[in-house]
């Protein structure tokens, strides 16, 4: 198991029993006779986990817990209590205790609980180490993972963030393009100014121009008042346009003029204003291929690609899967108010073998669903096998991509098949109610509507 366990208890026999159990498990066990000694021991030994008795003379368990929270924030503290004190133990968890055990203590239960607390301590230490080692880029590394591919992305962000170069972020759906855009903003001189994002694939073409550039009152039917566009809202800061490949050709021309002249004119406006905005764009499209087909302006492409960052797919950095799965599970446990849970080794192996066509976003969704569906303290392989099979999340056989397609095109085709199956299954369960389906799929109504249109799905086909 490895690590240091601090046992705070005024009962010497209880301390000896716990010491014997965990010495056999390979832990270094430090004993403290009462609350005052325990508080001093935390400062001296820096333990990974604390086992704290609730009922002690002089200083009670709750008071010690509060002192430890100030002395060592984030240190997992497991309360030990008699059955009649369960109400106080619940209060302790609200004050920040990691978990609580009732006497008489079950041998397997205490080992399992301490093991999970150690896992949490290791994860927290890993996060802190990453932050220290990667400096300002640490936040991005914590979000994305620990592999050399992620470190390369972090280094690229650090290299270009201080400049005003326009950055084009390339990557499949779910790889974290907006995370990279946010990191570029945080590490730039503009970090105190707004970060404004717009998904070009989620806004109807007729509304995109107004969304980007704003409009004057009376500029078109329904324009009852002046409205600021995203460029104006981002003044002094960063504007992030996701899925830039969806931008219609007429708007591509206007965007290019704005980027080159740094002058902005709203729809229906007569005057232009000087624009001071850092521009970041992202896409999962092959923009060069779209340029060759006449669907994207070559001059705009080269203006966007002053600096390009390519994000790796999750299947190309499988050693990040376990790290991310544990982090997403911990987030879900906190959000759902569930006790801390662990992932069985064979389950982690299954997750690492999965193709993840939806990348990190898909993994996050799977872990959230697992946390919601299972009451077990250790999530096993069978749970994930059932989820992945039921959700058709594994790459399907017979991917509908033509012979000679690139691996990227095959992966995108596989993702489309998986999305169509998942959306269809959800619509079937909601009897065609798109609002309910969007909530279950953890997306917004507009995004779901556009995906359904793109995939040829109709809500009425699922109505009863």
VOGUKOL-277860 format. One record per residue (C-alpha): residue in one letter; y, z, x. Coordinates in steps of 0.2 Angstrom, whole numbers, plus 5000, padded with zeros to 4 digits. Example, Ala and Ser with C-alpha at 12.3 -4.5 7.8 and 13.67 -1.06 7.14 Angstrom:
<rs>
{logu:A	north:4978	up:5039	east:5062}
{logu:S	north:4995	up:5036	east:5068}
</rs>
This chain:
<rs>
{logu:X	north:5000	up:5000	east:5000}
{logu:X	north:5012	up:5005	east:5014}
{logu:X	north:5029	up:5014	east:5012}
{logu:X	north:5036	up:5031	east:5011}
{logu:X	north:5034	up:5042	east:4995}
{logu:X	north:5044	up:5058	east:4993}
{logu:X	north:5036	up:5071	east:4981}
{logu:X	north:5049	up:5084	east:4974}
{logu:X	north:5040	up:5099	east:4966}
{logu:X	north:5041	up:5118	east:4968}
{logu:X	north:5022	up:5119	east:4965}
{logu:X	north:5013	up:5118	east:4982}
{logu:X	north:4996	up:5114	east:4974}
{logu:X	north:5003	up:5099	east:4965}
{logu:X	north:5012	up:5093	east:4981}
{logu:X	north:4995	up:5094	east:4991}
{logu:X	north:4986	up:5085	east:4977}
{logu:X	north:4998	up:5070	east:4977}
{logu:X	north:4999	up:5070	east:4996}
{logu:X	north:4980	up:5068	east:4997}
{logu:X	north:4980	up:5054	east:4984}
{logu:X	north:4993	up:5044	east:4993}
{logu:X	north:4988	up:5047	east:5010}
{logu:X	north:4972	up:5039	east:5006}
{logu:X	north:4982	up:5024	east:4999}
{logu:X	north:4991	up:5022	east:5016}
{logu:X	north:5007	up:5029	east:5011}
{logu:X	north:5018	up:5041	east:5021}
{logu:X	north:5020	up:5056	east:5010}
{logu:X	north:5035	up:5068	east:5012}
{logu:X	north:5035	up:5085	east:5003}
{logu:X	north:5050	up:5094	east:4996}
{logu:X	north:5049	up:5111	east:4989}
{logu:X	north:5062	up:5110	east:4975}
{logu:X	north:5077	up:5100	east:4970}
{logu:X	north:5089	up:5105	east:4984}
{logu:X	north:5076	up:5101	east:4998}
{logu:X	north:5072	up:5085	east:4989}
{logu:X	north:5090	up:5079	east:4989}
{logu:X	north:5091	up:5083	east:5008}
{logu:X	north:5075	up:5074	east:5011}
{logu:X	north:5081	up:5058	east:5003}
{logu:X	north:5096	up:5057	east:5015}
{logu:X	north:5084	up:5061	east:5030}
{logu:X	north:5069	up:5051	east:5026}
{logu:X	north:5075	up:5036	east:5016}
{logu:X	north:5060	up:5035	east:5005}
{logu:X	north:5054	up:5020	east:4995}
{logu:X	north:5049	up:5030	east:4980}
{logu:X	north:5052	up:5047	east:4973}
{logu:X	north:5040	up:5057	east:4962}
{logu:X	north:5051	up:5071	east:4954}
{logu:X	north:5044	up:5085	east:4944}
{logu:X	north:5055	up:5088	east:4928}
{logu:X	north:5053	up:5107	east:4927}
{logu:X	north:5059	up:5117	east:4943}
{logu:X	north:5069	up:5133	east:4946}
{logu:X	north:5087	up:5132	east:4952}
{logu:X	north:5090	up:5114	east:4950}
{logu:X	north:5081	up:5105	east:4936}
{logu:X	north:5074	up:5087	east:4937}
{logu:X	north:5088	up:5079	east:4927}
{logu:X	north:5101	up:5086	east:4938}
{logu:X	north:5091	up:5081	east:4954}
{logu:X	north:5089	up:5063	east:4946}
{logu:X	north:5108	up:5062	east:4944}
{logu:X	north:5111	up:5068	east:4962}
{logu:X	north:5098	up:5055	east:4969}
{logu:X	north:5107	up:5041	east:4959}
{logu:X	north:5123	up:5045	east:4968}
{logu:X	north:5115	up:5047	east:4985}
{logu:X	north:5103	up:5032	east:4984}
{logu:X	north:5108	up:5020	east:4971}
{logu:X	north:5093	up:5009	east:4966}
{logu:X	north:5080	up:5021	east:4973}
{logu:X	north:5065	up:5021	east:4960}
{logu:X	north:5062	up:5039	east:4954}
{logu:X	north:5046	up:5043	east:4944}
{logu:X	north:5048	up:5058	east:4933}
{logu:X	north:5033	up:5070	east:4931}
{logu:X	north:5033	up:5081	east:4915}
{logu:X	north:5022	up:5091	east:4903}
{logu:X	north:5018	up:5084	east:4886}
{logu:X	north:5031	up:5095	east:4877}
{logu:X	north:5045	up:5088	east:4888}
{logu:X	north:5042	up:5070	east:4884}
{logu:X	north:5059	up:5069	east:4875}
{logu:X	north:5068	up:5075	east:4891}
{logu:X	north:5058	up:5062	east:4901}
{logu:X	north:5064	up:5048	east:4889}
{logu:X	north:5082	up:5055	east:4892}
{logu:X	north:5078	up:5053	east:4911}
{logu:X	north:5074	up:5035	east:4909}
{logu:X	north:5090	up:5032	east:4900}
{logu:X	north:5099	up:5040	east:4915}
{logu:X	north:5090	up:5028	east:4927}
{logu:X	north:5073	up:5035	east:4930}
{logu:X	north:5061	up:5021	east:4935}
{logu:X	north:5046	up:5028	east:4924}
{logu:X	north:5038	up:5045	east:4919}
{logu:X	north:5021	up:5052	east:4919}
{logu:X	north:5014	up:5066	east:4909}
{logu:X	north:5003	up:5081	east:4915}
{logu:X	north:4989	up:5081	east:4918}
{logu:X	north:4991	up:5066	east:4928}
{logu:X	north:4978	up:5052	east:4928}
{logu:X	north:4973	up:5046	east:4945}
{logu:X	north:4973	up:5028	east:4941}
{logu:X	north:4989	up:5029	east:4931}
{logu:X	north:4999	up:5037	east:4945}
{logu:X	north:4993	up:5025	east:4958}
{logu:X	north:4998	up:5010	east:4947}
{logu:X	north:5015	up:5017	east:4943}
{logu:X	north:5019	up:5021	east:4962}
{logu:X	north:5012	up:5004	east:4967}
{logu:X	north:5024	up:4995	east:4954}
{logu:X	north:5039	up:5005	east:4960}
{logu:X	north:5035	up:5001	east:4978}
{logu:X	north:5035	up:4982	east:4973}
{logu:X	north:5052	up:4984	east:4965}
{logu:X	north:5058	up:4993	east:4981}
{logu:X	north:5052	up:4979	east:4992}
{logu:X	north:5060	up:4966	east:4981}
{logu:X	north:5077	up:4975	east:4982}
{logu:X	north:5075	up:4977	east:5001}
{logu:X	north:5071	up:4958	east:5002}
{logu:X	north:5086	up:4954	east:4992}
{logu:X	north:5098	up:4965	east:5002}
{logu:X	north:5090	up:4958	east:5018}
{logu:X	north:5094	up:4940	east:5012}
{logu:X	north:5112	up:4945	east:5008}
{logu:X	north:5115	up:4952	east:5025}
{logu:X	north:5106	up:4938	east:5034}
{logu:X	north:5114	up:4924	east:5024}
{logu:X	north:5132	up:4932	east:5022}
{logu:X	north:5142	up:4923	east:5008}
{logu:X	north:5127	up:4911	east:5004}
{logu:X	north:5116	up:4926	east:5001}
{logu:X	north:5120	up:4926	east:4982}
{logu:X	north:5113	up:4908	east:4981}
{logu:X	north:5098	up:4912	east:4992}
{logu:X	north:5094	up:4927	east:4980}
{logu:X	north:5095	up:4915	east:4965}
{logu:X	north:5085	up:4901	east:4973}
{logu:X	north:5072	up:4908	east:4985}
{logu:X	north:5068	up:4911	east:5003}
{logu:X	north:5060	up:4895	east:5010}
{logu:X	north:5067	up:4884	east:5024}
{logu:X	north:5072	up:4871	east:5010}
{logu:X	north:5083	up:4884	east:5002}
{logu:X	north:5091	up:4890	east:5018}
{logu:X	north:5095	up:4872	east:5022}
{logu:X	north:5104	up:4871	east:5005}
{logu:X	north:5113	up:4887	east:5008}
{logu:X	north:5119	up:4880	east:5025}
{logu:X	north:5125	up:4864	east:5017}
{logu:X	north:5135	up:4874	east:5004}
{logu:X	north:5143	up:4885	east:5018}
{logu:X	north:5148	up:4870	east:5028}
{logu:X	north:5157	up:4860	east:5014}
{logu:X	north:5163	up:4875	east:5003}
{logu:X	north:5179	up:4878	east:5013}
{logu:X	north:5185	up:4859	east:5012}
{logu:X	north:5191	up:4850	east:4997}
{logu:X	north:5179	up:4836	east:4998}
{logu:X	north:5171	up:4830	east:4982}
{logu:X	north:5153	up:4835	east:4982}
{logu:X	north:5138	up:4826	east:4973}
{logu:X	north:5123	up:4838	east:4969}
{logu:X	north:5107	up:4828	east:4966}
{logu:X	north:5091	up:4836	east:4959}
{logu:X	north:5079	up:4836	east:4945}
{logu:X	north:5082	up:4845	east:4929}
{logu:X	north:5081	up:4864	east:4932}
{logu:X	north:5083	up:4864	east:4950}
{logu:X	north:5099	up:4874	east:4950}
{logu:X	north:5113	up:4861	east:4952}
{logu:X	north:5126	up:4872	east:4943}
{logu:X	north:5121	up:4887	east:4954}
{logu:X	north:5126	up:4877	east:4969}
{logu:X	north:5142	up:4871	east:4961}
{logu:X	north:5146	up:4890	east:4957}
{logu:X	north:5142	up:4894	east:4975}
{logu:X	north:5153	up:4881	east:4982}
{logu:X	north:5167	up:4888	east:4971}
{logu:X	north:5164	up:4906	east:4976}
{logu:X	north:5165	up:4902	east:4995}
{logu:X	north:5180	up:4891	east:4993}
{logu:X	north:5199	up:4896	east:4995}
{logu:X	north:5199	up:4893	east:4976}
{logu:X	north:5187	up:4907	east:4972}
{logu:X	north:5201	up:4917	east:4962}
{logu:X	north:5205	up:4902	east:4951}
{logu:X	north:5194	up:4895	east:4936}
{logu:X	north:5177	up:4887	east:4938}
{logu:X	north:5175	up:4875	east:4923}
{logu:X	north:5159	up:4866	east:4919}
{logu:X	north:5155	up:4852	east:4907}
{logu:X	north:5138	up:4844	east:4903}
{logu:X	north:5142	up:4825	east:4900}
{logu:X	north:5125	up:4823	east:4892}
{logu:X	north:5129	up:4836	east:4879}
{logu:X	north:5145	up:4829	east:4872}
{logu:X	north:5146	up:4813	east:4861}
{logu:X	north:5154	up:4798	east:4869}
{logu:X	north:5168	up:4798	east:4857}
{logu:X	north:5174	up:4816	east:4861}
{logu:X	north:5171	up:4815	east:4880}
{logu:X	north:5188	up:4808	east:4885}
{logu:X	north:5197	up:4821	east:4875}
{logu:X	north:5186	up:4835	east:4882}
{logu:X	north:5190	up:4829	east:4900}
{logu:X	north:5208	up:4824	east:4899}
{logu:X	north:5214	up:4833	east:4884}
{logu:X	north:5225	up:4825	east:4870}
{logu:X	north:5242	up:4826	east:4862}
{logu:X	north:5245	up:4830	east:4844}
{logu:X	north:5242	up:4815	east:4833}
{logu:X	north:5234	up:4805	east:4847}
{logu:X	north:5220	up:4801	east:4835}
{logu:X	north:5213	up:4805	east:4817}
{logu:X	north:5210	up:4824	east:4817}
{logu:X	north:5221	up:4828	east:4832}
{logu:X	north:5231	up:4841	east:4823}
{logu:X	north:5237	up:4850	east:4838}
{logu:X	north:5238	up:4848	east:4857}
{logu:X	north:5223	up:4852	east:4867}
{logu:X	north:5220	up:4855	east:4885}
{logu:X	north:5206	up:4846	east:4894}
{logu:X	north:5194	up:4852	east:4906}
{logu:X	north:5204	up:4846	east:4921}
{logu:X	north:5219	up:4855	east:4915}
{logu:X	north:5209	up:4871	east:4912}
{logu:X	north:5202	up:4870	east:4930}
{logu:X	north:5220	up:4868	east:4938}
{logu:X	north:5219	up:4876	east:4955}
{logu:X	north:5200	up:4879	east:4954}
{logu:X	north:5184	up:4869	east:4952}
{logu:X	north:5179	up:4857	east:4939}
{logu:X	north:5160	up:4854	east:4938}
{logu:X	north:5153	up:4839	east:4929}
{logu:X	north:5135	up:4840	east:4926}
{logu:X	north:5124	up:4824	east:4922}
{logu:X	north:5139	up:4813	east:4928}
{logu:X	north:5127	up:4798	east:4926}
{logu:X	north:5129	up:4799	east:4907}
{logu:X	north:5148	up:4795	east:4908}
{logu:X	north:5152	up:4779	east:4899}
{logu:X	north:5159	up:4765	east:4910}
{logu:X	north:5177	up:4766	east:4902}
{logu:X	north:5178	up:4784	east:4906}
{logu:X	north:5171	up:4781	east:4924}
{logu:X	north:5186	up:4770	east:4927}
{logu:X	north:5199	up:4783	east:4921}
{logu:X	north:5190	up:4797	east:4931}
{logu:X	north:5191	up:4786	east:4947}
{logu:X	north:5210	up:4784	east:4944}
{logu:X	north:5212	up:4803	east:4942}
{logu:X	north:5202	up:4807	east:4957}
{logu:X	north:5212	up:4795	east:4968}
{logu:X	north:5229	up:4797	east:4962}
{logu:X	north:5228	up:4816	east:4958}
{logu:X	north:5238	up:4812	east:4942}
{logu:X	north:5232	up:4817	east:4925}
{logu:X	north:5238	up:4809	east:4908}
{logu:X	north:5231	up:4816	east:4892}
{logu:X	north:5225	up:4805	east:4878}
{logu:X	north:5240	up:4800	east:4868}
{logu:X	north:5252	up:4807	east:4882}
{logu:X	north:5266	up:4797	east:4890}
{logu:X	north:5269	up:4809	east:4906}
{logu:X	north:5257	up:4812	east:4920}
{logu:X	north:5255	up:4829	east:4929}
{logu:X	north:5249	up:4832	east:4946}
{logu:X	north:5232	up:4839	east:4947}
{logu:X	north:5225	up:4852	east:4960}
{logu:X	north:5207	up:4853	east:4956}
{logu:X	north:5191	up:4853	east:4967}
{logu:X	north:5178	up:4841	east:4960}
{logu:X	north:5159	up:4844	east:4960}
{logu:X	north:5147	up:4832	east:4951}
{logu:X	north:5129	up:4833	east:4948}
{logu:X	north:5115	up:4822	east:4941}
{logu:X	north:5096	up:4820	east:4940}
{logu:X	north:5098	up:4801	east:4939}
{logu:X	north:5097	up:4789	east:4953}
{logu:X	north:5115	up:4784	east:4954}
{logu:X	north:5112	up:4770	east:4967}
{logu:X	north:5100	up:4762	east:4955}
{logu:X	north:5112	up:4763	east:4941}
{logu:X	north:5125	up:4755	east:4952}
{logu:X	north:5113	up:4741	east:4955}
{logu:X	north:5110	up:4738	east:4936}
{logu:X	north:5129	up:4739	east:4933}
{logu:X	north:5128	up:4755	east:4923}
{logu:X	north:5138	up:4765	east:4936}
{logu:X	north:5154	up:4760	east:4946}
{logu:X	north:5150	up:4758	east:4964}
{logu:X	north:5168	up:4764	east:4969}
{logu:X	north:5166	up:4779	east:4959}
{logu:X	north:5149	up:4783	east:4966}
{logu:X	north:5156	up:4782	east:4984}
{logu:X	north:5171	up:4793	east:4979}
{logu:X	north:5159	up:4806	east:4972}
{logu:X	north:5147	up:4806	east:4986}
{logu:X	north:5160	up:4812	east:5000}
{logu:X	north:5147	up:4825	east:5003}
{logu:X	north:5129	up:4825	east:4995}
{logu:X	north:5118	up:4840	east:4993}
{logu:X	north:5100	up:4836	east:4987}
{logu:X	north:5090	up:4851	east:4979}
{logu:X	north:5072	up:4852	east:4982}
{logu:X	north:5060	up:4852	east:4967}
{logu:X	north:5050	up:4869	east:4964}
{logu:X	north:5033	up:4860	east:4968}
{logu:X	north:5040	up:4856	east:4985}
{logu:X	north:5043	up:4874	east:4989}
{logu:X	north:5029	up:4883	east:4981}
{logu:X	north:5030	up:4899	east:4992}
{logu:X	north:5046	up:4902	east:4982}
{logu:X	north:5036	up:4903	east:4965}
{logu:X	north:5030	up:4921	east:4968}
{logu:X	north:5047	up:4928	east:4973}
{logu:X	north:5056	up:4920	east:4958}
{logu:X	north:5042	up:4924	east:4946}
{logu:X	north:5043	up:4943	east:4950}
{logu:X	north:5062	up:4942	east:4949}
{logu:X	north:5062	up:4933	east:4932}
{logu:X	north:5050	up:4946	east:4926}
{logu:X	north:5060	up:4961	east:4931}
{logu:X	north:5076	up:4953	east:4923}
{logu:X	north:5066	up:4950	east:4907}
{logu:X	north:5059	up:4968	east:4907}
{logu:X	north:5077	up:4975	east:4908}
{logu:X	north:5083	up:4963	east:4895}
{logu:X	north:5069	up:4966	east:4883}
{logu:X	north:5068	up:4985	east:4887}
{logu:X	north:5050	up:4984	east:4892}
{logu:X	north:5043	up:4995	east:4906}
{logu:X	north:5041	up:4988	east:4923}
{logu:X	north:5027	up:4976	east:4925}
{logu:X	north:5018	up:4968	east:4939}
{logu:X	north:5009	up:4950	east:4941}
{logu:X	north:4991	up:4950	east:4946}
{logu:X	north:4987	up:4941	east:4962}
{logu:X	north:4976	up:4928	east:4953}
{logu:X	north:4990	up:4925	east:4941}
{logu:X	north:5002	up:4922	east:4955}
{logu:X	north:4990	up:4909	east:4963}
{logu:X	north:4989	up:4900	east:4946}
{logu:X	north:5008	up:4899	east:4945}
{logu:X	north:5009	up:4893	east:4963}
{logu:X	north:4997	up:4879	east:4959}
{logu:X	north:5007	up:4873	east:4943}
{logu:X	north:5017	up:4857	east:4945}
{logu:X	north:5033	up:4864	east:4936}
{logu:X	north:5040	up:4848	east:4930}
{logu:X	north:5054	up:4858	east:4923}
{logu:X	north:5057	up:4867	east:4940}
{logu:X	north:5065	up:4884	east:4941}
{logu:X	north:5071	up:4884	east:4923}
{logu:X	north:5053	up:4881	east:4917}
{logu:X	north:5047	up:4896	east:4927}
{logu:X	north:5061	up:4907	east:4921}
{logu:X	north:5056	up:4903	east:4903}
{logu:X	north:5037	up:4906	east:4906}
{logu:X	north:5041	up:4923	east:4913}
{logu:X	north:5052	up:4928	east:4899}
{logu:X	north:5039	up:4922	east:4886}
{logu:X	north:5026	up:4932	east:4896}
{logu:X	north:5036	up:4948	east:4896}
{logu:X	north:5039	up:4946	east:4877}
{logu:X	north:5021	up:4942	east:4873}
{logu:X	north:5011	up:4954	east:4883}
{logu:X	north:5011	up:4974	east:4882}
{logu:X	north:5000	up:4975	east:4898}
{logu:X	north:5007	up:4983	east:4914}
{logu:X	north:4999	up:4970	east:4924}
{logu:X	north:5001	up:4952	east:4918}
{logu:X	north:4985	up:4943	east:4921}
{logu:X	north:4979	up:4925	east:4924}
{logu:X	north:4972	up:4923	east:4907}
{logu:X	north:4989	up:4925	east:4899}
{logu:X	north:4997	up:4912	east:4909}
{logu:X	north:4983	up:4900	east:4907}
{logu:X	north:4985	up:4901	east:4888}
{logu:X	north:5004	up:4899	east:4889}
{logu:X	north:5003	up:4884	east:4901}
{logu:X	north:4990	up:4875	east:4891}
{logu:X	north:4998	up:4879	east:4874}
{logu:X	north:5015	up:4873	east:4880}
{logu:X	north:5008	up:4858	east:4888}
{logu:X	north:5018	up:4863	east:4903}
{logu:X	north:5006	up:4856	east:4916}
{logu:X	north:5009	up:4838	east:4921}
{logu:X	north:5000	up:4828	east:4909}
{logu:X	north:4987	up:4815	east:4914}
{logu:X	north:4991	up:4797	east:4910}
{logu:X	north:5009	up:4799	east:4914}
{logu:X	north:5018	up:4784	east:4905}
{logu:X	north:5027	up:4777	east:4921}
{logu:X	north:5023	up:4759	east:4926}
{logu:X	north:5013	up:4755	east:4941}
{logu:X	north:5023	up:4755	east:4956}
{logu:X	north:5035	up:4768	east:4950}
{logu:X	north:5042	up:4780	east:4963}
{logu:X	north:5036	up:4798	east:4963}
{logu:X	north:5053	up:4803	east:4956}
{logu:X	north:5051	up:4791	east:4942}
{logu:X	north:5034	up:4798	east:4938}
{logu:X	north:5040	up:4816	east:4939}
{logu:X	north:5054	up:4812	east:4927}
{logu:X	north:5042	up:4803	east:4915}
{logu:X	north:5030	up:4818	east:4916}
{logu:X	north:5045	up:4829	east:4912}
{logu:X	north:5050	up:4818	east:4897}
{logu:X	north:5032	up:4820	east:4890}
{logu:X	north:5032	up:4839	east:4892}
{logu:X	north:5049	up:4840	east:4884}
{logu:X	north:5044	up:4829	east:4869}
{logu:X	north:5028	up:4840	east:4867}
{logu:X	north:5037	up:4856	east:4868}
{logu:X	north:5051	up:4851	east:4856}
{logu:X	north:5039	up:4844	east:4844}
{logu:X	north:5028	up:4859	east:4844}
{logu:X	north:5044	up:4870	east:4841}
{logu:X	north:5050	up:4859	east:4827}
{logu:X	north:5033	up:4860	east:4819}
{logu:X	north:5034	up:4879	east:4819}
{logu:X	north:5051	up:4880	east:4812}
{logu:X	north:5047	up:4866	east:4799}
{logu:X	north:5061	up:4855	east:4806}
{logu:X	north:5075	up:4868	east:4807}
{logu:X	north:5084	up:4863	east:4823}
{logu:X	north:5095	up:4878	east:4824}
{logu:X	north:5079	up:4890	east:4824}
{logu:X	north:5071	up:4878	east:4837}
{logu:X	north:5086	up:4878	east:4848}
{logu:X	north:5085	up:4897	east:4849}
{logu:X	north:5067	up:4897	east:4852}
{logu:X	north:5069	up:4885	east:4866}
{logu:X	north:5084	up:4894	east:4873}
{logu:X	north:5095	up:4880	east:4873}
{logu:X	north:5111	up:4875	east:4863}
{logu:X	north:5111	up:4865	east:4847}
{logu:X	north:5120	up:4850	east:4854}
{logu:X	north:5108	up:4848	east:4869}
{logu:X	north:5093	up:4849	east:4858}
{logu:X	north:5100	up:4836	east:4846}
{logu:X	north:5104	up:4824	east:4861}
{logu:X	north:5086	up:4826	east:4868}
{logu:X	north:5078	up:4823	east:4851}
{logu:X	north:5088	up:4807	east:4849}
{logu:X	north:5083	up:4802	east:4867}
{logu:X	north:5065	up:4806	east:4864}
{logu:X	north:5064	up:4798	east:4847}
{logu:X	north:5061	up:4814	east:4837}
{logu:X	north:5067	up:4817	east:4819}
{logu:X	north:5068	up:4834	east:4811}
{logu:X	north:5063	up:4827	east:4794}
{logu:X	north:5046	up:4822	east:4801}
{logu:X	north:5042	up:4841	east:4803}
{logu:X	north:5049	up:4847	east:4786}
{logu:X	north:5037	up:4854	east:4773}
</rs>
